[in-house]
Amino acid sequence: MTAWSNMSSSRRLKARLRRLTMTNLIVIVLALTLVLFITSMLTNRSYYNREASPLINLPGRLRGRPGRFNSANVNRSSTANLNDNNDESTDENEIDEAIELTGASSAGAIFREGVLGNYELFRDTTLSRPGDNGSKFDIRTVEGIDMEQVESLKQEYGVNMIASDHIPMDRVVPDIRHPECKYWHYPNRLPTASVVIVFHNEGLTTLMRTAHSVLLRSPRKLIREVLLVDDCSDKKNLGQELEDYIREHFGDFKSGGNLSTTHQDDKGNLGESLYEKSGKVRLLRNKEREGLIRSRTRGAQSATGDVVVFLDAHCEVNQNWLPPLLAPIAKNRRTLTVPIIDGIDSDHFEYVSVYADNNEHFRGIWEWGMLYKEIGLDMREHLREHRISEPYDSPTHAGGLFAIDRKFFAELGYYDPGLLIWGGENFELSFKVWQCGGKLQWVPCSRVGHIYRPFMPYSFGAMASKRKGPVVLINYKRVIDVWFDEPYKEYFYAREPLARFYDPGDITKQLELKKQLGCKSFEWFMTNVASDVFRDFPRLPKNLEWGEVRLEGTSLCLDTQGGHQPPQVALYECHSSGGDQLFRLNAAGQLGAGERCIDATESKAYPDYCEKGTVGGPWRLKGKFLVHHTHEDKCLTYSNKKVHLASCDFDTKPDNQQWNWKKIQPREYDE
């Protein structure tokens, strides 16, 4: 009995041990599973760069020249907030599979009402530093500010650089996206992006805030690099000082930067997050001035990401801006995507939407002088098949901010190398994309703030001497001659009659590329993509007269006086150079100068914006008289040093009512 009892006890003990071992194994497996799950979640979150982002407060210009930095004044703290709805995020593979199965959304994504999007993991914290939350920063509130220096630097940079230097590099911007944008789920396997930023004599803090903004608000795995292309700047602080700043705050590109997520100092304090030392910022320098267009091409040719994203050098990207921009390209690599551009005030840096209503969308178009315009999208038609937050087609775009597949851009020949400096490249690429098998879409859920400078603070330099004539107009002519068909070319030349005389250079290679790519006609483009252009800018009638308009018996010509306020037509010495003295009278009675139409009363003649959707006007010729239709007995008259309407004297034909039209040519074409 004792032996059996002992044996029985031994068996019970062994059984109990086996049960304990199994229990322990189960506990260990569960613990490991939990650890792996938490690690996976943390890895997902590490795609975002608000974990330990730097709050970089610069001392401003109070004690030195523009853009001088003192690393001792750089403060750092965390501004990251996890979103409370994070637990509702969907499994990455499930999202990818669901997107492949549905494939219906133009966003290249799926919408799940109330379920926070898979890239919506972090949001900016509300802070109260200068300029935070996109607020105005009044430089006059800073003690000891030299307002003369403020104004001087505004003229130098086109921006209030002293205000910029007081605003943190990572300032918080307001999330002004449509509420739907938070519930889009994008593919986990999106293409990588090379962000190309071209600059010439840009303010150092506006340039660096652009780079910080991109890295702070982009999923880390999607940013291959930020390429800063210096177009031969000669500002001293854009030399070694810029290189030192990049090395200090972003790391050495060649070495790959600091590969740890964070590091600690000798006191155990956390230092910079991975984004700072990731080595993702690369600086390229042009040996001579190339202009924006060629510099962007150089950036694209140097890029290594799947997609090239172009930004101007004075931008701040908004929340979750990048995935919505990349997803349509992931769905169709021949798609060029454009973010919605918000405004940043050049003086006080307030960040606001330039559109009054998030429930309205606009498309990029042009008037026949090739000035960029926008027209409202037919929302009723759009909402029949799409959500308000989905991307939508647009004929063109403003040109500064967009994304395009790097290989597709190369297949299109990049930008036309015959376009110089700046101007017309947005139209050239838009027409090329649409006519050669691609599409262009605006993306409501991708928003980027942009400083609109009141003037261009630098000249085109020696580059302009390579063109005999106005650079931008000649660029337009080159685009027209390559991509327009008849009769559309004639609308441009009716609006810009002097353009006929300028040489746009050899376009043989561009026409060969157009043929090689099997590109569609401009008629196809106008019928299928841009038919609503005619709603605001109808086909132009032929001109009856164009050129300078000289008062009989004098050397004085009609002149719109440029930006004179209030707008008023006057008489000045004729200079035969066009510009403010170039007028045209079309067969429908429109007396035009540039994009303005001329009207008159008994007290004055004045230029005003032409009424949209019309091509006619109140004028007709009777001999040398310019008769106003709505006042049949009134003619354009010069008296008392004013151009105005007065009773027509058809009998005596006084000189002050007689106007001689003379076609002009660029000076180099004069015989």
Helices and strands as residue ranges (DSSP letters): H 2-45, E 54-55, G 71-73, E 75-76, E 80-82, G 84-88, H 92-102, E 110-111, E 122-124, G 132-134, G 139-141, H 147-157, H 161-166, G 179-183, E 184-185, E 193-199, H 204-216, G 220-222, E 223-230, G 236-238, H 240-250, E 281-285, H 291-302, E 307-311, E 315-317, H 322-331, E 335-344, E 351-352, E 362-366, E 372-376, H 379-385, E 392-393, E 402-405, H 406-411, H 425-435, E 439-451, G 461-466, H 471-483, H 488-495, G 497-501, H 508-516, H 522-528, H 533-536, E 543-551, E 556-559, E 570-573, G 579-581, E 583-586, E 591-593, E 596-600, E 605-609, E 619-622, E 625-628, E 634-639, E 642-647, G 655-657, E 659-662, G 667-669
